[in-house]
């Protein structure tokens, strides 16, 4: 059966839709409505964005990547109804905000402008969107999950999407929860050594209970301290380029 496609609505601020609004579906995944707000269409960053990506397709692909890496059709969150991408002038790269049914991804026009000379601008845009989309749907252990693990899971999904930037290096980080690619590569190693699906299970475990480090032992039989030690020993054995 043909499934209705999600819609992309360039717009100024629009309030969240009512909770009973029907949502489009794509196969088995509950794809949210997508909206786009561009605060300065004349900005070089905005021009680059539209030159490099189709916003609807990139947002859709990011959602599907998050769902297939962190969930199954039976466990995927159903609450998020709308995701708004906001292209605006701001410091940094991007961040995500919002409530249970309504999320906003804010993407820096200045950062986008910096990608103009890059041959991989499209991959960088899509990689950032995947990372931020994780934050729209992941669990946080009743707000007790370390920020480094939150960011590490987001970069781990980006890694699974084959959208890693060239400056990422495996083995960085002084602690397991340093975050971003440092924790992402640790999680990737844990999956390769102790079994696929561990990151998905870690995330799902944090849905209904407060985070504590024991979730790693429950999934691997090892404490996170032991896992980090084993990972560092593995890194030390890897030939240096």
VOPAGU-2260 file (C-alpha; in pm, 1 decimal, decimal comma):
REM VOPAGU-2260
SITE   aa  ch    i         X         Y         Z
SITE  UNK   A    0       0,0       0,0       0,0
SITE  UNK   A    1     125,9     344,1     -83,5
SITE  UNK   A    2     222,8     531,9     231,2
SITE  UNK   A    3     178,4     910,7     261,7
SITE  UNK   A    4     508,1    1097,6     269,9
SITE  UNK   A    5     613,0    1342,5     542,3
SITE  UNK   A    6     575,2    1707,9     451,3
SITE  UNK   A    7     835,7    1984,2     474,1
SITE  UNK   A    8     691,8    2328,9     537,4
SITE  UNK   A    9     928,0    2629,7     512,8
SITE  UNK   A   10     785,2    2859,0     775,7
SITE  UNK   A   11     834,0    3110,1    1048,7
SITE  UNK   A   12     752,2    2982,4    1394,8
SITE  UNK   A   13     454,1    2752,9    1406,7
SITE  UNK   A   14     325,0    2606,7    1733,8
SITE  UNK   A   15     335,3    2232,2    1792,9
SITE  UNK   A   16      47,7    2043,3    1631,3
SITE  UNK   A   17    -220,0    1894,9    1854,6
SITE  UNK   A   18    -137,8    1548,5    1983,0
SITE  UNK   A   19    -425,8    1388,7    1794,1
SITE  UNK   A   20    -300,0    1507,7    1457,7
SITE  UNK   A   21    -248,0    1207,0    1227,3
SITE  UNK   A   22     114,3    1144,7    1135,9
SITE  UNK   A   23     254,8    1006,2     812,4
SITE  UNK   A   24     419,7     667,0     817,7
SITE  UNK   A   25     709,4     530,7     614,2
SITE  UNK   A   26     699,3     155,2     621,8
SITE  UNK   A   27     709,8      47,9     985,3
SITE  UNK   A   28     865,6     366,4    1123,0
SITE  UNK   A   29     661,0     657,0    1267,0
SITE  UNK   A   30     812,4     938,8    1063,8
SITE  UNK   A   31     737,7    1280,8    1218,6
SITE  UNK   A   32     626,5    1592,1    1035,4
SITE  UNK   A   33     920,8    1804,2     924,5
SITE  UNK   A   34     926,8    2181,8     917,7
SITE  UNK   A   35    1197,3    2424,7     813,6
SITE  UNK   A   36    1266,3    2776,4     938,6
SITE  UNK   A   37    1539,4    2982,6     773,8
SITE  UNK   A   38    1608,9    3310,8     947,2
SITE  UNK   A   39    1820,6    3459,3     667,7
SITE  UNK   A   40    1781,2    3319,9     317,7
SITE  UNK   A   41    2050,5    3554,1     187,0
SITE  UNK   A   42    2314,1    3418,0     425,1
SITE  UNK   A   43    2592,6    3225,9     243,6
SITE  UNK   A   44    2541,2    2939,5     488,0
SITE  UNK   A   45    2177,3    2905,9     386,7
SITE  UNK   A   46    2269,2    2913,4      19,3
SITE  UNK   A   47    2528,0    2640,5      72,8
SITE  UNK   A   48    2276,7    2428,7     263,3
SITE  UNK   A   49    2026,6    2427,6     -21,8
SITE  UNK   A   50    2301,0    2370,0    -278,6
SITE  UNK   A   51    2419,9    2058,5     -98,1
SITE  UNK   A   52    2112,4    1879,5      38,3
SITE  UNK   A   53    1743,5    1822,7      -8,6
SITE  UNK   A   54    1616,2    1913,0     340,2
SITE  UNK   A   55    1320,7    1675,5     336,1
SITE  UNK   A   56    1530,8    1380,3     223,2
SITE  UNK   A   57    1812,8    1454,7     466,9
SITE  UNK   A   58    1579,0    1485,4     764,6
SITE  UNK   A   59    1392,5    1171,2     663,9
SITE  UNK   A   60    1715,8     976,3     621,3
SITE  UNK   A   61    1841,5    1099,4     959,6
SITE  UNK   A   62    1526,1     979,4    1136,5
SITE  UNK   A   63    1541,9     637,1     971,0
SITE  UNK   A   64    1911,2     603,1    1065,1
SITE  UNK   A   65    1832,2     678,3    1429,2
SITE  UNK   A   66    1540,2     436,5    1434,2
SITE  UNK   A   67    1721,2     142,9    1276,4
SITE  UNK   A   68    2032,5     183,3    1495,6
SITE  UNK   A   69    1862,9     245,1    1830,4
SITE  UNK   A   70    1520,4      81,0    1801,3
SITE  UNK   A   71    1301,8    -184,3    1647,7
SITE  UNK   A   72     951,1    -123,1    1510,9
SITE  UNK   A   73     818,2    -251,3    1844,6
SITE  UNK   A   74    1030,7     -21,8    2062,3
SITE  UNK   A   75    1060,7     298,2    1856,6
SITE  UNK   A   76     928,5     608,6    2036,9
SITE  UNK   A   77     590,8     727,5    1913,3
SITE  UNK   A   78     569,5    1060,6    2094,7
SITE  UNK   A   79     760,1    1298,9    1865,4
SITE  UNK   A   80     514,9    1445,4    1616,2
SITE  UNK   A   81     714,1    1734,4    1468,1
SITE  UNK   A   82    1081,0    1809,9    1408,2
SITE  UNK   A   83    1166,3    2164,5    1301,8
SITE  UNK   A   84    1502,7    2242,3    1143,8
SITE  UNK   A   85    1605,7    2600,5    1218,8
SITE  UNK   A   86    1888,6    2755,6    1018,2
SITE  UNK   A   87    2001,6    3064,6    1205,4
SITE  UNK   A   88    2295,2    3279,9    1301,7
SITE  UNK   A   89    2453,9    3151,2    1621,6
SITE  UNK   A   90    2788,4    3036,2    1765,4
SITE  UNK   A   91    2886,6    2670,8    1762,6
SITE  UNK   A   92    2753,9    2404,3    1527,7
SITE  UNK   A   93    2409,5    2280,2    1627,1
SITE  UNK   A   94    2188,9    2188,3    1919,4
SITE  UNK   A   95    1849,4    2034,0    1984,7
SITE  UNK   A   96    1569,7    2157,6    2205,1
SITE  UNK   A   97    1199,7    2096,2    2253,5
SITE  UNK   A   98     935,0    1907,8    2445,2
SITE  UNK   A   99     804,2    1551,9    2423,6
SITE  UNK   A  100     606,9    1587,1    2099,6
SITE  UNK   A  101     791,5    1881,5    1941,6
SITE  UNK   A  102    1164,4    1913,3    1872,5
SITE  UNK   A  103    1379,5    2181,1    1712,9
SITE  UNK   A  104    1725,3    2131,2    1561,8
SITE  UNK   A  105    1912,5    2462,7    1544,5
SITE  UNK   A  106    2193,9    2467,7    1287,4
SITE  UNK   A  107    2447,1    2750,9    1268,2
SITE  UNK   A  108    2452,4    2946,7     941,4
SITE  UNK   A  109    2808,0    3053,5    1016,5
SITE  UNK   A  110    2920,0    2693,2    1053,6
SITE  UNK   A  111    2747,7    2604,2     728,7
SITE  UNK   A  112    2927,3    2891,8     558,2
SITE  UNK   A  113    3260,2    2751,1     676,1
SITE  UNK   A  114    3191,4    2431,2     478,8
SITE  UNK   A  115    3188,8    2611,6     143,9
SITE  UNK   A  116    3545,5    2516,6      59,2
SITE  UNK   A  117    3502,2    2155,9     174,8
SITE  UNK   A  118    3463,2    1872,8     -73,2
SITE  UNK   A  119    3255,9    1687,0     183,4
SITE  UNK   A  120    3011,2    1962,9     277,8
SITE  UNK   A  121    2713,0    1738,4     202,8
SITE  UNK   A  122    2837,8    1461,2     431,4
SITE  UNK   A  123    2913,4    1709,5     708,3
SITE  UNK   A  124    2562,7    1856,4     692,3
SITE  UNK   A  125    2402,6    1513,1     693,3
SITE  UNK   A  126    2632,2    1395,6     972,0
SITE  UNK   A  127    2536,1    1685,9    1195,8
SITE  UNK   A  128    2167,6    1625,5    1121,7
SITE  UNK   A  129    2200,5    1257,6    1217,1
SITE  UNK   A  130    2377,7    1348,7    1541,9
SITE  UNK   A  131    2112,7    1603,8    1638,4
SITE  UNK   A  132    1827,9    1375,7    1534,9
SITE  UNK   A  133    1952,2    1120,8    1787,8
SITE  UNK   A  134    1890,8    1381,2    2058,1
SITE  UNK   A  135    1529,8    1410,8    1941,1
SITE  UNK   A  136    1461,6    1042,8    2013,7
SITE  UNK   A  137    1716,5     895,8    2257,4
SITE  UNK   A  138    1652,1     820,2    2626,4
SITE  UNK   A  139    1847,9     976,2    2911,7
SITE  UNK   A  140    1801,7     751,2    3213,6
SITE  UNK   A  141    1562,6     986,2    3394,6
SITE  UNK   A  142    1804,0    1275,1    3323,6
SITE  UNK   A  143    2088,5    1098,0    3507,6
SITE  UNK   A  144    2282,5     972,8    3203,3
SITE  UNK   A  145    2629,3    1130,5    3174,8
SITE  UNK   A  146    2639,2    1396,0    2905,0
SITE  UNK   A  147    2937,9    1221,7    2750,7
SITE  UNK   A  148    2736,9     904,8    2696,4
SITE  UNK   A  149    2447,2    1104,1    2549,5
SITE  UNK   A  150    2683,0    1268,1    2299,3
SITE  UNK   A  151    2875,3     945,8    2243,7
SITE  UNK   A  152    2561,1     758,0    2141,9
SITE  UNK   A  153    2474,4    1039,9    1900,7
SITE  UNK   A  154    2817,1    1020,2    1737,9
SITE  UNK   A  155    2798,4     640,0    1739,6
SITE  UNK   A  156    2485,8     658,8    1524,6
SITE  UNK   A  157    2666,9     903,5    1296,7
SITE  UNK   A  158    2948,0     648,5    1275,7
SITE  UNK   A  159    2701,4     375,0    1175,9
SITE  UNK   A  160    2569,0     605,1     902,9
SITE  UNK   A  161    2921,5     624,9     754,2
SITE  UNK   A  162    2922,9    1002,3     804,0
SITE  UNK   A  163    3231,0    1033,2    1024,5
SITE  UNK   A  164    3439,2    1346,4     961,5
SITE  UNK   A  165    3802,0    1298,2     854,0
SITE  UNK   A  166    3936,7    1448,2    1178,3
SITE  UNK   A  167    3786,2    1173,6    1396,0
SITE  UNK   A  168    4050,3     941,1    1537,8
SITE  UNK   A  169    3988,4     617,0    1723,8
SITE  UNK   A  170    4146,6     606,0    2068,0
SITE  UNK   A  171    4102,3     967,2    2168,7
SITE  UNK   A  172    3975,3    1047,7    2513,6
SITE  UNK   A  173    4108,1    1029,9    2869,0
SITE  UNK   A  174    3787,5     890,6    3018,9
SITE  UNK   A  175    3518,5     660,6    2884,0
SITE  UNK   A  176    3252,3     930,9    2903,8
SITE  UNK   A  177    3450,6    1209,7    2742,2
SITE  UNK   A  178    3179,8    1211,3    2478,4
SITE  UNK   A  179    3144,1    1258,6    2105,4
SITE  UNK   A  180    3371,7    1044,3    1889,5
SITE  UNK   A  181    3586,4     934,2    2186,5
SITE  UNK   A  182    3289,2     756,8    2343,2
SITE  UNK   A  183    3143,2     663,8    2003,3
SITE  UNK   A  184    3449,6     456,0    1914,6
SITE  UNK   A  185    3442,0     291,3    2257,7
SITE  UNK   A  186    3079,0     191,5    2201,3
SITE  UNK   A  187    3166,6      61,4    1856,2
SITE  UNK   A  188    3444,9    -152,6    2004,3
SITE  UNK   A  189    3210,8    -284,3    2275,2
SITE  UNK   A  190    2966,5    -395,8    2007,5
SITE  UNK   A  191    3239,7    -562,2    1803,4
SITE  UNK   A  192    3369,4    -754,5    2107,0
SITE  UNK   A  193    3057,1    -826,3    2312,4
SITE  UNK   A  194    2779,5    -837,3    2056,1
SITE  UNK   A  195    2568,7    -631,0    1820,0
SITE  UNK   A  196    2272,7    -450,7    1970,5
SITE  UNK   A  197    2439,8    -348,4    2296,0
SITE  UNK   A  198    2411,8      25,8    2229,4
SITE  UNK   A  199    2047,0     -19,6    2138,9
SITE  UNK   A  200    1991,6    -207,1    2465,1
SITE  UNK   A  201    2177,5      56,0    2666,6
SITE  UNK   A  202    1952,8     324,3    2523,5
SITE  UNK   A  203    1634,6     124,3    2583,9
SITE  UNK   A  204    1741,5      44,6    2939,7
SITE  UNK   A  205    1746,4     418,5    3008,3
SITE  UNK   A  206    1384,0     460,5    2902,4
SITE  UNK   A  207    1219,1     355,3    3227,8
SITE  UNK   A  208    1494,9     365,0    3490,7
SITE  UNK   A  209    1749,3     603,2    3630,9
SITE  UNK   A  210    2095,0     566,9    3478,6
SITE  UNK   A  211    2372,8     393,3    3667,7
SITE  UNK   A  212    2694,8     235,2    3545,4
SITE  UNK   A  213    2557,4    -113,9    3610,9
SITE  UNK   A  214    2378,1    -103,1    3274,2
SITE  UNK   A  215    2712,5    -184,1    3110,9
SITE  UNK   A  216    2768,8    -486,5    3332,4
SITE  UNK   A  217    2416,4    -607,5    3258,8
SITE  UNK   A  218    2484,3    -596,3    2884,5
SITE  UNK   A  219    2845,5    -717,6    2872,0
SITE  UNK   A  220    2926,8    -884,0    3205,3
SITE  UNK   A  221    3196,2    -620,2    3254,6
SITE  UNK   A  222    3199,0    -293,0    3445,5
SITE  UNK   A  223    3249,6      21,1    3240,3
SITE  UNK   A  224    3585,9      65,2    3417,0
SITE  UNK   A  225    3697,0    -277,3    3293,2
SITE  UNK   A  226    3559,1    -212,3    2946,1
SITE  UNK   A  227    3751,1     115,0    2922,3
SITE  UNK   A  228    4071,2     -57,9    3035,9
SITE  UNK   A  229    4025,6    -335,3    2779,1
SITE  UNK   A  230    3955,1     -79,7    2507,9
SITE  UNK   A  231    4270,0     119,3    2589,3
SITE  UNK   A  232    4472,9    -202,8    2576,7
SITE  UNK   A  233    4319,3    -274,7    2235,7
SITE  UNK   A  234    4406,7      75,3    2114,4
SITE  UNK   A  235    4766,9      33,1    2230,4
SITE  UNK   A  236    4793,0    -282,0    2018,3
SITE  UNK   A  237    4661,0    -117,0    1701,6
SITE  UNK   A  238    4946,7     -22,6    1466,0
SITE  UNK   A  239    4984,7     354,9    1442,9
SITE  UNK   A  240    4944,7     508,4    1099,7
